[in-house]
Amino acid sequence: VNTRRPDLADRRVRQAILHAVDVDFILDNVFCGYGIKSTGPVPVELKEFYTADVPSYPHDPKRAEQLLDEAGFPRGADGVRFKIMHDPLPFGAVYTRAAEVVKQNLEDIGIQVEIRAQDTPTWLRRIYTDYDFDLTSNTPSALPDPTLGI
């Protein structure tokens, strides 16, 4: 989530997004059961650096709606609170399918999502240089020391 964007700078909005996205559905149906629900960017396999002692955000669309209302983003007459752009990692169809689930989940709570497809160099520049994104799906690589990949 690009916290430089005014709509996304509010912690409650980011929490709402986390509550809205059904990660279990994505793991089961998009990644076909291959994957582990992450608690952050450090993988559970790196036991020296990993901790599960972090806040969790279970799939709870009603809580997501409540947080967006509290943050001052009521639904408009068209049911939309605000619009964002989602830039999934351009490494194959599985990331696009995951982005489509995220889009459905967020639109259920009133956040309109446009999925933007692009080649890898454009995606890298947009995300890491220009900060020209609202939401991105990514797969961090930690390597043996998370400071090298994360």
N, C-alpha and C positions, 0 to 999 in steps of 0.2 A: 504494500500500500504506500503510495507516494504521499507522505505527510506534509509535503510542501504545498499540496493542493488545499485550498480553503475548506472545501466540503469534507475533506478527509483528515484534516488536522485535529479535529475533535476526537478524543480517545473513545467517547461513547459511539461514534460512528464506526470506528475500527472494530470495537467490540461487537457492534451490531452485525457487521459483515462476518465476523468469526462465528457468531451464533447462527447466522442465516445459512452458511455454507454447510451442506451435509457431506462431511468428509468421509464418513463410513460408506455412504452411497457411492462416492467417487472411487474409493479403494475397492469396493466389492464389484462394481459394475463397469467402471472404466478401466481400472488397472487389474481387473479379474482376480482380486484377492492377493495380488502381489504388491506388498507395501506395508508399511507400518505407520500408524498415525503418529505424526511428529508433535513434539511439545515445543519445538524451536528449531533453530538451524543446525544444532549439534546432534548427530545421529546417536541413537541409544547404544550402538556398538562401541563408541568411544567412551568407555566407562570412566576413564580418568577425567573427562571434561563434561560429561553429561549429567544433568539433573532433571528429575521429573517434578521437582518442587517449584512449579510455576503455575500461574493461573490457567485454568482450562475453560473452554467455551463450548459446552455441549450444543448440539443442534437444537435450537429453540427459537423458531421464527417469531413467536409471540414476544419473547424477551427482546429480540432484535427490533421489532416494531416499537416497543416501549422505549428502548434506548434512542432510536431515531427521533421519536416524539420529544423526549427529554432534551435532545441536542438541538431542537428547534428546526427540525426538518419534517413538517407535517406533509401528508399526501396532498397534492394539488387536485383540482377538479378532475384531471385525467388519471388520478391514482399514482402519479409519479412524484417522488420526493426530490430527486435530482438525477442527473445522468453522469455516467462514468465510461471511460474507455478501458477495456481489458486487453492486455497484450500477452497472450500465452507464449511460452517458450516455443520457438519454431523448429522443434526437433521431432516432428512426426504427428500423426493424427491423434494419438492418445492425449496430447496436451490440448489440442483443439476440442476434443470430446469433453475433457475435464472443464475447459472454459465454458462450454455450452451448459454444463450442469451448474456451474457458478452463476452464469447468466440467468438461468431459470430460478435458482434459489434467491438471487438478489432481486429479481423482478417481482417475486412473490411478496417481498417486503417494501416494494415501491422504489427501488433503485434501478433505473433503466440502464442497461449495459449494451455497449457496442463492442464486439470482438474484432480486433484489428489483426489481420494476418500480414506477415512480412518475412523477408529473408533474414538470416541470422545476423549479418553485419548491420543491417538497419535496426534490428531489435537490440543488439548490443549497444549501438550508439544512442538509441532512443532511451534505453533504461539507465545505462551506466554513465553516459556523458551528458546528454541533454536533459535528463529527468523529465522527458516528454511522455508521461504515462500517468494513469491513475491507479491501476491495479495490474499486477503481473503474476503469472503462475511460473514458478521456476523450480529447478531441482538443484539445490546447493550441493557442492562436493566438498567434503571435509578433509579428505586425505588423512594421513596419520596424525597430523596436528591441525585442529580446526582453523587456526589463524592463517594457514596456507590457502585454504579453499573457501573460507567463509569470510 
